[in-house]
Amino acid sequence: MKYLVVGPSWVGDMVMAQALFMSLKQQDPQAKIDVLAPGWSLPIIARMPEVNTGIAAPWKSGELALKAQWRLARTLKGYDKAIVLPRSFKSSLIPFFAGIPERVGFSGEGRSILLTDARRRRPTRDGSIITDKTVWRYMGLGASKADYENYQFDVPQPSLTIDKANLNDVMGKLGLDPERPAIAICPGAEFGPAKQWPLENHRALAEKLVQQGFQVWVMGGPKDVEPGEQIANGQEGVFNLCGKTRLEDTVDLFSHCRKVVSHDSGLMHVAAASGADVVAIYGSTSPDFTPPLTDKATIVRHPVECSPCFERTCRFGHYNCLTGISVQRVMEACQ
């Protein structure tokens, strides 16, 4: 069976999608899996041994790019089945244009006509909780239509390949001490401030960790440079690496860390799949839906009456679900 999987647009979702690829390989070790996804994700996809090829999607956020999609679709031949993970209309167009005989995805946005198997999302019971975990949705699309309604989710843990040579090269370029134990702090969250522990708490945590003998790596993308500087500025042993590393570099750096402290963010999932011990701070969201897929995670939460609200910003302005998490509590999780 040759699959074309249309991948998601978020870092964390792409990492969680590896569980689907692993499941497909378990069902059929000879399966060939290509992944169509945003160009930024190709370095992460290249670290997934289950994937044959990563293909850069021709669209950008808010663009349909019909001509580009048609041109790319004409080059995609020989696929038996397409699995469309995003729920947007445009994400279903290339498998349709390519004439892939089986096209599976969730219904919505009027795209059912583009799919041969349009499914309704099915919340699943986890003990006493009815939930709709992202990874379960992805894996459910890998089940047959007949099995979908009664599908039992045995989730494999995503595992990204580590490049030791690249790790040594990156550490050398950034001036990091390979002999001193490291803990990473990831202060960013693309979703919004309702996921983000206060920066002053991150700074205080970094100070305590340095006192314990660790070097602290503040990690994130270009948008996190200024917050990273607020955490690192003036603190010996704290390195602001935000905007200085490629996504694949973070995979290797995380694998070297004793712990990775992160919000519910894409880097949290990258850290988990890199084999790191993760300290995951949750505010407006819930690990019932997007947990780190590892058995080496410590979840830190401060439940309040209004959480989880899944809002980008706190509707009441107090952010108590985050401010109620003390530095000492996270420090204890790091130890």
N, C-alpha and C positions, 0 to 999 in steps of 0.2 A: 504494500500500500504506500502510495506517495501522497504526502499531505502538504498543503499550503495553509499555514496558520497565519491569520491576520492578527498581529500582536497589538497590545494596548499602548497607550501614549504616555503612561506614567512609569517612572523608574521602578517603584515598588511593585506595581502590577506586572511589569515585565519579568521581574525576578520570580514572583509567585507563579507566573505562567510556566516556568520551568517544571513545576509539579505535573502539569498536563503533559509536557513533552516526555517526562520520565514515565508517566503512566502509559502513554502510547507505545513507548519502547518496551515496557513490561508486557503489554498485550501482544506486541509483534516486534521481536528483536530486529527484524529485517526492515521495519518501517523507515522510510526516508522522509525527514521533516525539514521543510524550508519555512522560514518565518519572514513575512512581510511586515515591516515596522518602521517607525521614524528613524532617520539616519543616526540620531544621537545614540540609539540603543544597540547599534550593530556591534560595538566593542563588548557589550555585556553578553549579547547573543553568542559572540565568538567564544566566550568562556563556558558555554553550555555544550558539553560533549554530545548531547542527544540531537543537536541541530546540525543539519548538513550545511545549509547556507542561509545567511541573513540577506534580505533584499530591502533596499531603502525605498520606503513609500514615497510617492511623488507629491503628496499633499502636505500642506501646512495647516496649522490651527485656523479654522474659520474659512478654509478654501476647499472648494469641491475639486478643482483641477481636472475637469472631465477629459480634456484632450490628453493630458499627461497620463491619466489613469488608463485610457484606451490604448495608448501606445505601449505602456508597460504590459498591459494584459495580453496584447498580441504576442509578446515574447514568452509568456508563461505557458508551457505546454507539458502534457503528460501527467498532470495531477489527477488522482482518483477522488480526492476529497478535500474540501476547504473547510476550515473551522474558523469562524469569525468571532473573535473575543470582544471587541468593542461593540457598543450598541448603536452606533451612528449609522445613518443611511450610506454615507460615502464609503465606509469601511467594507460594505458588501458589494461595491460596484466592480472591483477588479476580479474577484472570483466569478462574478456573473459575466463580465465581458470576456473572460478567458474561457468560458464554456466548461468550467469544471463540473462534472456530472453530479456530485454530491456537495451541497453547500449548507453547512449547519451554523446556526446562530440563534440569538434570542430575537423574538419579534419586537416590533416597536419602530417608531419614526417612519411608518409606511413602507418598510423595506422587506416585508414578508414575500413580496413578489420576486425579490432577487434571490431568495433562499429556497432550497428544495426541502429543508427541514427547519421550519421556524418554530422555536420552542418558547413556552412561557417560563419565566423564572420560577423556580420551585424552592421556597424556603425549606430548610431542613432542620429536623430536631437534633440537638446536641444535648443529650441528657434531658433536663427539664426546660431547656431554652430552645425557642424557635429562632433560628438565625439564618443568615444568608451570606456566609463567608465568601469573599471574592474568589479564593482559591477553589472552593467547592463549585462555584459557578463555572469556572474554567474547566475543571475536571469533568463536570457533568456533560459538557459539550463533546467530550471525548468518548462518552458512552453511546451505545446504540440507542436509537429512538425507543425501541422496545424496553431497554433496560433503564432508561432515564428516570422514569417515575419511581422506581424502587432502588435507585443506584445508591450503593454504600460507599462513602468517601473514605478511603484509606490513603491519606495524603503522604507522599514521599517528601522528604526535606530537600529543597533546592540546594545544590552544591556547585559552586562556580570553580572552575579550574584556576589554580594559583600559579603565577609565573614568578618563580624565585629570582631569576635573573633580572626581571624588570623591577622586582621589589628592591634588590640591592642597588640597582641603578638609580631608582627614584630616591631612595634614602640618601645616597651619596650626593645627588644633585641638590637636595633640600637641606643638607647638613644635619641629618638626624643621626643620633647615636644608636647603632645597631645592638649595642651591649646593654643599654639602659632600658628597663621595662617601660612600655608605653601604654597609655590609655587614651583613646580618642573621644572627643566630644563633638557632637554634630548638632549645632544650635538651630539649624534651619528647618523649615517645613513649608513647602510650596502652597499647601492648602490654605494656610492663614494663621494669624496669631493665636487662635483658640487651641492650637496644638503646641504652642511654644512656651516652654518653661522660661521664666524671666532671665535675661542676660546676666543680671547681677548675681543670680544664683549659680549660673554656669561659671562665672568668674571666681566666685568663692569656692566652688567645687574644685576648679583647676588649682587654686592656691593650696587647698588641703591635700590634693593628690601629689603635688610637687613636694610638699613637706613629708609625704610618705615615701619619697624616693622615685616617683614616676616622672617621666617626661610626658607632657600632655600635647596631643595633636588636635587642634581645632580644625575640623574638616567640613567642607561644603563647596558650593559652586560660587560663581562670580557674584551672585546676589548676596552671598553671606560674608563677603570680604569685610565690610564695615562692622557687622556684629562680631565677627571673629577677632577683629582688632580690639573691640571693647573688652573681650574676654582675655586676650593675650597681652595687651599693652602694658609694658613695665614689669611683666612677670617672667623672671628667669626660669627657663625650662618649659615654658608654654609657647608653642609654635602655631602661628596662624597660617594654616595651609590652604585656606579657602581660596578658590580660584587658581591655585597653583598646580593642581593635579587633574589628570584626565579621569574619566569614570573608571576605566580599567585599572588605573593606578590605585584608586581607593580600594578595589577588591584586594589587591596585594598588600596594601598597608594595613587594612583591617585584619588580615590573616596573621599579622605580626603582633597585634595588640592583645594585652591581657583582658581588657574590657573595652566595649564601645558603648558610650552613653548617647542615646538618641531619642528624639521624639518619634511619634508614629509617622514616619516619613520614608521616602524611597531609600535613603541611606541606611535606615534601620534594617530593611529587607536585604540590602546588599551586604551589610555586616553579617547578618544571620547566615546568608548563603556562602559567605567567605569562611565560615567556621569559627567566627569570633563569639565570645561570651557577650551577650547583649543585655544592657540595662535599658529597658524601653519605658519611656515616660509618656503616659496617656493623659490627655486633657478632655477635649470635646468629643473624642472618638473612643472606640471600644475595642479591646483585643478579642471580643466575641466575633468581630467582623474581619479585622485585618491584623491578626497576630503575627509576630515574627515566627517563621516556620523553622523552628529549631527547638531542641530540648535543652539548650544552653542559654535560656533567656530568663531574666528577672523582670516582672512587670511591676511598675510603680504607678499607683493611682491614688487620687484623693476624691472618692465619690462624694458628690453633693447632690442635692435634690434635683437639680436641673441637668445633670450629666448622666449619660452622654447625650449631647444635643446635636452633634454632627454639624454645627455651624462653623463658619470661617472666623467669625468674631463673636465675642460674648454679647448676647442680647441685653444683658444687665450691666455690662461694663466692669464686672468685678474679677472675672477669671479665677474664681475661688478654687476651681478644680485643679488649677496649676499652682497658684500661689500657696495653696495649702500643703504642697509637697516641700518638705524642708531639705536644706542642703545636707544635713546630717543623715537623713533617710536615704538619699541617693548615694552618699558616701559609704554608708553601710552596705548598700547593694553592690558597690564596686569592690568591696572587700570580701 
